Amino acid sequence: MDLLLIAFISSLFLLLSKYVKINDRTLTGLYIILVSLLAANRSILIPDTLAYINFYDNLSFDIFYEVEKSYMEFGFVALSVLVKMIIGSNYKLYFFIIVLVNMLMINKSICNVFDYIRKNSKYNPKYFRQIYPLSIYMVTYGFAYNYITLRAGLGFSMAILAFSYLPQSRIKAVLFYLSSIMFHNSALVLILILPFITNKAKLSKKFISTWLIMLLPALFVGYQNYLINTFFYITSKSSFLALRFHPYLNQDVIVDQKGAILRAIIMIFFGFLLSKKFNTNKIYNVLFISYLLGLTGFVLFINISIIGRVVEMFTSSLFLLIALNRIFSKKRIMDAMLISIGLVYFLISNYRLIT
């Protein structure tokens, strides 16, 4: 029910942005506050909610002890301790603050990317509405990041914020990227897109189309669990990896295989749709390569829940890709229809995977 409510609120705000004359910052601010309030009052039936409530209720002010006890990253534990020192044991207010911080970072990354595109292109500025990518973020990966995987959500927000600072300040970019690892160590994998950021690796549209086509038979390979035993055999050879992945040994299936397959097919569909604008802009290229890498990992290891969480660090760039595609696209009506259909099916896959 919470997911459907977020989808309804997001659709409502999109309509308001189109048909009502409201300042973009005001509309975005209201949306962020409303989403944070809804997340703070979430149902306890949502996965991981009770775990985070228990974590916060039992949280002491000894950060290093809590890190060792909970196996959570230092940055997240330190932030949680700081919040508890200020507001006490009100877990709803705790959820509100975490989601608010997360949403503000996502919004800032959107602003940074839009500012860069404005200054380096001649595209129509009326399509640079912050509420558009922000609402897409919430109906794709944002719901999970703000309602379920809070640590990963903060890690991704800092990582995408680091990326958005690259054109103007590499120092800020490095600092935010290092911070993202302190909140969720899966952000380490984003180092794989470095060759594409530095222009050391280039891809053609033909190569990308072939890659996407090959993902369809690869989906069958992933679905048949051919790679699961290999994955756990390799991780068992390292004490660190064995400790990290041991809790998932008996959780080979993500949650709902049909939902995962549906998610993969939709993501491949988006891949073809969004690849049309590849080589339009450097930022778009890097975001798309990130998405493609994550999509490949998701397809090949579709039945391993922990891999699905890691590759979301790559594929979560979808919300910015869709927003930039809208700005760059000339056939706005057709693209808007296809994107809307894709988002509806993505929402259905979200519902199946979460419930």
N, C-alpha and C positions, 0 to 999 in steps of 0.2 A: 504493500500500500504506500509506503514511504517513497519508493521509486516512482510510482505512478503520479504521486503528488508533486514530486520534483519535475517530472516531465510536463505536467499541467502548468505549473508555475513558470517554467522556462518558456513554454509556448505562449503563455499570456504576456510575458515581458517582451517577447519577440514581436508580438502583435502591437503592443504599446509603442515599441520603438519605431514601428513602421507607420502607424496611423495616428499617433498622438504626439504633439509637439512637446517633448520633454527633453531637457538637457541630458546628453549621454552619460555624463558623470553622475548626475543625480539618479538616473534610472539604474545604472550599474551599482551604485552605492546601496540603493534600496534592495536590489536583487541579492547582493552579497550578504547584507544583514538578515534578510528573510531566509536565505539558504542556511546561514549559520544558526538561526533560531530553530529552524526545522530539524537540523542535524542534532542540536542540543536536546531536543525533545523526541528523539527517535524511539522506535519500539525496541524493547530489550530482546525481541526475537530476532533482530538483525544479527547476522554472524559477527562474532568478536566483541559485541557490545558489552556483554557481561564480563568478558575477560578484561576489557579496558576499565570498566567500573571497579572491578576487584583490584586491578593494578593501582588505580588512583587512590582508592580508599585505604589500601595498605601501604601506600608510599611513604617512606621515611625521608628525612632530609639529608641522608648520607648517600650522595650520588654514586660513588664508586661501589658501595655495597649493593645498591639497587641495580646497577648495571650487571654485576656479577650474579645477583639473584634472579633477575628477570631475563637475562640474555638479550636485552634490548640495547640499541645503540646509545652511546653516551649523549649525543645531542638531544635525542628525544627524552631521555630520562632527566637531563638537566633542565630542559624546558618545562617538563611536567612538575619537577620539584619547585622551580621558580614560580609557576602558576599557583601551586598549592600553598606556598609561603605567602602569596598575596591574597588569595581568595578563600583559602581554607579547603574543606572537603566537599564542596559543592560540585559534584561530577557533571551536572548539566551545564554549569557555567564553564567548567573545564573543557567540555566538548565544544561549547560556543567559541571559546578563545582559540582553540586549536584549528577549528574550521575557518574562523575569521582570518587568522594568520595565513592559512593555506590559500584561501580565496584571494586575499590581497596580493600575495606573491604571484599567483596565476594572472591576475588582472594587470599587475605591473609588467609582467613579461609580454602580455598582449600589447600594452602601450608602447613598450620599447620596440617591438617588432613593427608595429604600425608606424611609429615615428621614423624608423629607418626606411620603410617602403615609401612613405610620403616624400622624404628628402631625396630619394634616389630613383624616383619614377614619376610618371605623369598620370597615374591612375586617378579616377574620380574620387575625391575625398569623402563624398557622401556615403560611400560603402565602408568606411572605416568606423564602424560602430562596435564598441567594446562588448556590448551585451550579446552580440551574435556569437563570437567564439566562446565567450564565457558560458553561455547557455548550452552550447554544443559540448563543451567540456563536461558539464554536469550530467548530461544524458548519455554520455559515452563512458568515460573512465572516472569522472569526477564524483559520481555517487559512491563508488567503491572506495575512492581515496578519502572521502569525507565522512563516510558512515562505517566503513569496515577496516580498511588497511590504512590507519591514520599515519603510521610511521612512513610507509611507502609514499603516501600522499604528500607529506612534507618533503621527503627526499626528492620526489619528482618535481615539486614546485620550485625548489631551490635549483635543481638541475636545469629546468627550462628557463628559469630566471638568469642563470649563469650564461646559457646560450644566447639569451636576448641581449646581454651586455657585451657580447663579443665585438660587435662593430664599433662600439664607443669606448670600452674600457676592459682590456684583458685582465687587469688586476682584479676588478670586481668579478669578472667571469670566473677566474681561478678561485677566488675566495668563496663564492657561492657554490661552486662545484665541490670543493673540499667540504663545505658545510653540509651539502646534500648527502655525502658519504657518511657523515657523522649521525645523520638521521635515519638512513637506511642503506646498508652496505651494498645493496643491489645496484646502486647508482654507479658503482665501480665499472660495470659493464659498458657504460656510455663512452668509455675511453676508445671503444671500437670505432666510433664515428670520427675520431680525430683526423685520420687521413683525408676524409671528405671535407672537413672544415678547412684544412690547410691546402686543399687542392692537389694533394698528392695522388688522389685516386679519382678518376672520372668515368662516368658511365653514359652510354648512349640510350636513347629512347627504345631502340630496337632490342638492345640487351635487356632492358628493364621489362619489356613486354614478354620476351622469352622467359625471363626469370619468373614472372607472375604466372605464365601458362604452366611452367614446370611445378609450381606449387600445388596444382590440382592433383596430379598423381602422387606428389609428396604427402598430401593430406591423407591418402590411403595408407601410406607407410606409417605415418604417425598414429593413425587410428588403430592400426593392428598391433600396437605395442612393441614393434620390432626394436625400438631404441631404448625402451624402459630398462630392460635387464642390463644393457650395455652401460647406461647412465649410472645406475646404482652400483655396478661393478667397479666403474672408474672412481666414483666418489668414496667407495669403501676402502680404497687404497690409501686415502689420506685421512689422518685422524681429524684434521680440522673440518674437511668436507663431510666426513662421516658424522661428526657431531652436529654439523649444520643441517644435514639432510635426513638424519635418522628418524625424526618425527614423521617424515613423509613416506617411509618405506611401506606402510600399509594404507597409503592414500593415493594409489596410482591414478584413480579417476578424479578429475577436477572437482566436479559436483554433479554435473549432468552432461553426459557425453553428447546428447543431441544439441544441447545449448552451446557446447563448445564447437561442434561442427558448424552450427549455424553462424556462430561468431566468426569462424575462420572463413567461411564462404563470403560473408558480408565484407570482411576485411580485404579479401582478394578483389571483390567487386570495387571497393573504394580505391584499391591500388590501381586498377585499370582506369578508373574515372579520373583520379588525381594525377596519374602519370602524364596526362595530356599537357599539363603545364610545366613539366620538368624542363629545366634549362631556361625558365622564364626569369628566375631570380636566384641568387646564391643562397639566401636564407631558405627559400622554398626547397632548393635542391638538397640541402643538408637535412632538413626536416623530413623530406620524402625518403632519403636513404636510411635515416633512423627508423622510419616507419617500416620500410621494406625489410631491414635486418630483423626487427622485432617480429614482423609477420612470419618470416621464415622460421625463426625459433619456435614460435607458437604452433605453427603447422607441424613441424617435425616432432615436437614433444607435447602434443596436444593433450595427452592423458596424464601429464605430470604437473601437479598443481603448483609446485614451487617454481618450475620453469615458466609457467604462465604468469606468475607474479613478477619475475625478473624481466621478461621481455616486454611487459607493459611499460617499463621505463622508456622503451623505444616507440612502441605503437601509440602511446598516449599523446604524441604530437599531432594526432589526427585532428583535434579541434582547431589548431592553428592552420593546418593544411587546408581544411575545408574553408576557413575564413579567407585565406589568401587566394584560394581557387576562385572564390566568389568575386574577389577584387580583380583578378587577372582575366576572368572569363568574359567573353563577349556574348555568348549564347546563355544569358543569365536564366531565362525561364526554364529551358531544358535541364541545365545543370542543377538548378534549384529543385526541380521535381525529382531528379535522380537521387540527389543528396537527401532530400526529405524521406524518400522511400527507404533508402539505406539506413537512415537514422532510426526509423520506426522498427526495422528489423533488428538493428543493433540493440535497441531498447528491449525487444522481445528476448534476445539472447542474454542480455543483462538480467532480466527477470528470471529466466530459467536457471542461470548460473548462481544467482544469489539465493533464490528460494528453493 
